[in-house]
């Protein structure tokens, strides 16, 4: 994450940008380290609220929905198998 943030800072040059990040520990550590050294002068970090990632990231919504469906089918198969024995 450190490398990516430094690459991104160099890529945007002097433009001011807002970067949305979730509160994943690697993101927090990298941002804290770079902000302490003032290496992100034109990037404004906006942190997504805790436990809200799936609401703000549609890809996560689809993954979660698919996983829940898979889990429900698996549980139903186990229940039916146990009921038949």
KAVENJO-V929855 format. One record per helix or strand. SS is the DSSP state (H for helix, E for strand). FROM is the first residue (numbers start at 0). TO is the last residue. If there is no record, write none. Layout:
ss={SS;SS}
from={FROM;FROM}
to={TO;TO}
//
This chain:
ss={H;E;H;E;H;H}
from={1;16;24;42;52;57}
to={11;20;35;46;55;83}
//
